[in-house]
Amino acid sequence: MEQLDTLVKAAELAASRAKNWRYAYSDNEVYDRVGLLGIAKVNDDENPIDEDSIYVVSPGGAIGFCEDGEDIDWLFLSGSGADEDLPATLQTASQINFCPQCGSAVVPGARFCGQCGKAL
């Protein structure tokens, strides 16, 4: 999961991974790349985040906001990642020492368990 300091940067990365998004708390509106980037620009101009906060982008293109460095508030869900399992907290691969599925030690920075292949 990528970590970025502005919603515009997060939206640009998400646009390379998905084609449309919906706001996480509403199924009514669907945004394309142009719409998402427009919302991101306005948000960054009006509500800059503090230095301890980050935006995260999932492999499927969902965008979340992490204010405390741990809990993720998912803002935009990608249309292409509808069944993507989005985490509620931020964990980097370097924080994961053992595979949550098989319990094997993992290599620091690995994205998958070398024993069972589970995504980390």
N, C-alpha and C positions, 0 to 999 in steps of 0.2 A: 504494500500500500504506500503510495507516494504522499509526501507531506509538503505543503506549499504555504506561503505566507500571504497570499491574496486569493480572493474568490475568482478573479480574472484568470490567474495562472492555473487554478484548479479547473475552471471551466474549459480553458484551452486544452489541458491534458485530457479531461473527460471527453472532449469533442474528438479526440484522436481514438477513443475507445468505444464510443457509442454514437448513435444518430439522433436520439431523442430522449427526453427526460420528463418526469413528472415530479411535482413538488411532493415531498414525502408525506405531507399531511392532507393531501387532496388528490383525488383521482380525476378531477374535472379538467385540469389544464395540462396540455402537453407542450413542451418547448422543444424547438429545433435548435441547432447550433447558434444561429443568429439571435434567437430569443434568449437563450441561456447566457450568451456573452453580454447581451444588453443588460440583463438583470444583474449580472456579476459586476459590470462597470459601475452601475448606479449604486449598488451595495457598497463597493469599495470606496467610492467617493463620499457616500453619506455615513458609512459605519465602518471606519477602519478598525481592524482588530488590534488588540494589545500584543506585546512581544511574547507573551506566554501562550498565545493561542495559535492554532494552525488549522488549515483546511486539509482534508485527506481525500484522495481519489482511489477508489477500489479498482481492481483489475477489469471489472465490467463497466466502469465509467460512472459509478455513483459518487456523489460528492457529499462529504460530511464536514462538520465543524467540531473541533476539539478544543474546548476552552481551558480545561484544566490539565491538559497533557495526558489524559487518560480516557474519560468518557466521551463517546462520539455521538453527536446529534446528527443523524442523517438528514440532509436537506433536500437533495435531488436524487431520485432513483432513476437509473437508466432503463430505457425501454428494452434494450438488448440483454440486460442482466436481471430480468424479472425473478428468476429463481436463484439469484446469487445470494449466498449466505453472508450477510453483512455483520461484522462484529460490533458489539456494544462498547467495547473498550479498545484503546490503541495499545497494541503490543508489537514491538519491532522484533525481527528475527533474532537480533542479538540478545533479547531478553528471554527467549525461549531456549531452555537448556535441554528439555526432554520432549519427545513427541507426545502430544496429548492422546494419541490413539494407541500406540504400542509401547510407550515408555522408554524407547531407545534414546540414547544421547544424540543430540543433533549438532552438526557443525555450525559454529557461529556464522550468521548471515545466510544460512541455507533457506531456501524457499520451500523445500520439500524434505520429508524424512528420508534418509538414505536407506532405512530398513523396510518401511512399509509403503512409502510414497505419498503419505498424507501431506496435503498442503499445509504449510506453516504460516 
